[in-house]
Amino acid sequence: MTESDYVTDSLELISFRIAEQEFCLDIMAVREIRGWTNATPLPHSPSYVRGVINLRGAVLPIIDLKARLGLGLAEPSARSVIIVVHIGNRLVGLLVDGVSEILAADKATIQPPPNLGCETVSRFVRGIIAMEGRMISWIGLADILPEEEAAEAA
């Protein structure tokens, strides 16, 4: 196996917790990880948009990932973090309960999400990783923003 084969067959992912569940996303999309900062709410925004924060002079929208995934509203604490990610050309903050670790996963070990008769699961979950007795959902970022914002970000 050559080095280029290794690069294409494995992924580096960052894992994080939301409630008692573990999720991960491609580390290449992550710009930084910050501690929780209160966000300024925006009028008429979707319930999963916590508001905006100032990130070194730029306005950064904060998405409550727990709410966006349909798991209820998050209650931020001192342990909560914001994962700043690139979605298209845009920076967005994802509110999560905490970051766990950096994982290396072989693409062959990633299982597709189960077909549950609705597209919502496959819209957000790219795959399931079974690792060391844990089930980790690999989140795709493409549909995290509302469709109008995603079109602007592209």
C-alpha positions as CSV (number, residue, x, y, z in Angstrom):
1,M,0.0,0.0,0.0
2,T,1.4,3.4,-1.0
3,E,1.2,6.5,1.1
4,S,-1.4,8.0,-1.3
5,D,-3.6,4.8,-0.9
6,Y,-3.4,5.3,2.9
7,V,-4.5,9.0,2.6
8,T,-7.5,8.1,0.4
9,D,-8.6,5.1,2.5
10,S,-8.6,6.7,6.0
11,L,-10.2,9.8,7.5
12,E,-9.2,12.0,10.4
13,L,-12.2,12.9,12.4
14,I,-12.9,14.9,15.6
15,S,-15.3,13.3,18.0
16,F,-17.7,15.2,20.3
17,R,-20.6,14.6,22.6
18,I,-24.1,15.9,22.5
19,A,-26.0,14.6,25.5
20,E,-25.0,10.9,25.9
21,Q,-24.4,10.4,22.2
22,E,-21.1,10.6,20.3
23,F,-20.7,12.2,16.9
24,C,-17.8,13.1,14.7
25,L,-17.0,15.3,11.7
26,D,-14.1,15.6,9.3
27,I,-11.3,17.4,11.0
28,M,-10.4,19.2,7.7
29,A,-13.5,21.3,8.1
30,V,-12.6,22.4,11.6
31,R,-10.9,25.8,12.0
32,E,-10.8,26.0,15.8
33,I,-12.4,24.9,19.0
34,R,-13.5,27.6,21.5
35,G,-15.1,27.7,24.9
36,W,-18.8,28.6,25.2
37,T,-19.6,32.3,24.8
38,N,-23.1,33.7,25.1
39,A,-24.5,34.5,21.7
40,T,-26.6,37.5,20.8
41,P,-30.0,36.2,19.5
42,L,-31.2,37.1,16.1
43,P,-34.9,37.9,15.6
44,H,-37.0,35.4,13.6
45,S,-34.1,32.9,13.3
46,P,-34.8,29.2,13.4
47,S,-34.9,27.6,16.9
48,Y,-31.5,25.9,16.3
49,V,-29.7,29.2,15.7
50,R,-28.5,30.4,19.1
51,G,-27.4,33.8,17.6
52,V,-24.1,35.3,16.7
53,I,-20.8,36.0,18.5
54,N,-17.8,38.2,17.7
55,L,-14.9,36.1,16.4
56,R,-11.9,38.5,16.1
57,G,-14.1,41.1,14.4
58,A,-16.2,38.8,12.3
59,V,-19.8,37.9,13.0
60,L,-20.0,34.1,13.6
61,P,-23.4,32.4,13.6
62,I,-23.8,29.7,16.3
63,I,-25.8,26.6,15.5
64,D,-27.1,24.5,18.4
65,L,-26.2,21.2,16.9
66,K,-28.3,19.3,19.4
67,A,-31.4,21.2,18.2
68,R,-30.4,21.0,14.6
69,L,-30.2,17.2,14.8
70,G,-33.7,17.1,16.4
71,L,-32.5,16.1,19.9
72,G,-33.9,19.0,21.8
73,L,-32.4,22.4,22.8
74,A,-28.9,22.4,24.4
75,E,-28.3,23.9,27.8
76,P,-24.8,25.4,27.5
77,S,-22.5,25.1,30.5
78,A,-18.9,26.0,31.3
79,R,-17.9,22.7,29.6
80,S,-19.8,23.4,26.4
81,V,-17.6,24.3,23.4
82,I,-18.1,25.9,20.0
83,I,-16.5,24.0,17.1
84,V,-15.8,26.6,14.4
85,V,-16.2,24.9,11.0
86,H,-16.1,25.8,7.3
87,I,-19.3,25.2,5.5
88,G,-18.8,26.2,1.9
89,N,-17.1,29.6,2.1
90,R,-18.6,30.4,5.4
91,L,-17.5,30.0,9.0
92,V,-20.1,28.7,11.4
93,G,-19.9,27.8,15.1
94,L,-21.4,24.5,16.2
95,L,-22.4,24.3,19.9
96,V,-21.7,20.9,21.4
97,D,-21.4,19.5,24.9
98,G,-17.7,18.7,24.6
99,V,-14.9,17.5,22.3
100,S,-13.7,14.0,23.0
101,E,-10.7,13.1,20.7
102,I,-9.3,12.9,17.3
103,L,-10.0,9.6,15.5
104,A,-8.5,7.9,12.5
105,A,-11.0,5.8,10.8
106,D,-10.6,3.5,7.8
107,K,-13.3,4.3,5.2
108,A,-14.0,0.6,4.8
109,T,-15.1,0.4,8.5
110,I,-17.7,3.1,8.2
111,Q,-21.2,1.7,7.8
112,P,-24.0,3.6,6.0
113,P,-26.8,5.0,8.2
114,P,-29.7,2.6,8.5
115,N,-32.6,3.1,6.1
116,L,-35.4,4.2,8.4
117,G,-37.9,5.2,5.7
118,C,-37.1,8.9,6.0
119,E,-34.4,11.0,4.5
120,T,-33.8,13.1,7.6
121,V,-31.3,10.6,9.1
122,S,-29.2,10.3,5.9
123,R,-29.4,14.1,5.4
124,F,-27.2,14.7,8.5
125,V,-25.5,11.3,9.2
126,R,-23.0,10.2,6.6
127,G,-22.1,7.0,8.3
128,I,-21.8,5.1,11.6
129,I,-18.4,4.1,13.0
130,A,-18.3,1.2,15.4
131,M,-15.1,1.6,17.4
132,E,-13.9,0.1,20.7
133,G,-17.5,-0.7,21.7
134,R,-18.8,2.8,20.8
135,M,-21.2,3.8,18.0
136,I,-20.2,7.2,16.6
137,S,-22.3,9.0,14.0
138,W,-20.3,10.8,11.4
139,I,-22.0,14.1,10.7
140,G,-22.0,15.7,7.3
141,L,-21.9,19.5,7.3
142,A,-23.6,20.2,4.0
143,D,-27.2,20.4,5.4
144,I,-26.4,22.0,8.7
145,L,-27.2,25.5,7.5
146,P,-30.7,26.3,6.2
147,E,-31.0,26.0,2.5
148,E,-31.0,29.8,1.8
149,E,-27.8,30.2,3.9
150,A,-26.2,27.2,2.4
151,A,-26.7,28.7,-1.1
152,E,-25.1,31.9,0.1
153,A,-22.2,30.0,1.6
154,A,-21.4,28.1,-1.6
